[in-house]
Amino acid sequence: MELPLVVGVDGSDGSILAVDWAVDEAARHGLSLRLVHGSLWERYEGALPSLSVQRPSERVMAQHIVASAEERVRRLNPDLKVSAEAVAAEAVSALLSEGDNASALVTGSRGRGELKGALLGSVGLAVAARAYCPVIVVRGDKAGLGGTHGRVLLGAGDPDTSHEAVRFAFREAEARGCVLDVVRAWRRPSHESGDQPAPAEESADHEAQASDLVDALVADAAADHQAVRVNRVTIEGPARRVLVDRSEAADLVVVGARRRSGHFGLQLGRVSHTLLHHAACPVAVVPQRV
């Protein structure tokens, strides 16, 4: 039985975008949708003195948020199987727990009550940095959100952090019937980087190594998904800048992440962190246990 696609909802504009995106994603993969709102209403109910002007209780507000999101899903796709629940837990904890039984977690880029100037909300960042299942943060421009480019972008990282990401990216490209751009950014070692340009043969060696890494990384997945058109690209430059720039022509960018068992801090590299803040399309962070 396929695990559901879980969406964190909180009633914000970012949450609504995430729900809309997840409806299409669940439909293309034949998955059910589970909507989850985390709220610590049990901690606050009754803790504050009653006011002359009565406000809806936190519990009622939480239930309204999930009910509204569920109604939106049923309106967008009546055939999609959907469930919704308001969980008595802090939002990040609730989503991380749900991730144990999810095909992926989907969040908006910024939640209710978070600073409008922030590029990425704290919930999306924390979930992407700690979950053991794929996390998709829905962000970007209208074209990227609408899936109009017909391209999935895979950042080809180191082999020990990328195998699950490669598989994820191939499944996405196959489900969408689109091109998969596999991009490996390479740079000359620091001792070769000076004022003088490197000899052409040295640059060619580094580029060839990057190309060989890409070929090895995608070989198995390409054999299993032969219908997927793969465009292999090697570019000299910082991976963060290269992938942010190329995200402007993608519908989804996929990157791997290392997850060390027993490590409870944020586990997110600089490339993923930059994409989550600046990519022009939704970002999928796919963990690799090491």
ABEGO torsion letter per residue (X at the ends): XBBBBBBBBAGBAAAAAAAAAAAAAAAAAGBBBBBBBBBAAAAABGABBBBABBBBBAAAAAAAAAAAAAAAAAAABAABBBBBBBBBBBAAAAAAAAAAABABBBBBABBBGBBAABABBAAAAAAAAABABBBBBBBEBAAAAAGAAGBBBBBBBBAAAAAAAAAAAAAAAAAAGBBBBBBBBBBBBAAABBABBBBAAAAAAAAAAAAAAAAAAAAAAAAABAABBBBBBBBBEBAAAAAAAAAAABABBBBBBBBBBGBABBBBBAAAAAAAAABABBBBBBBBBX
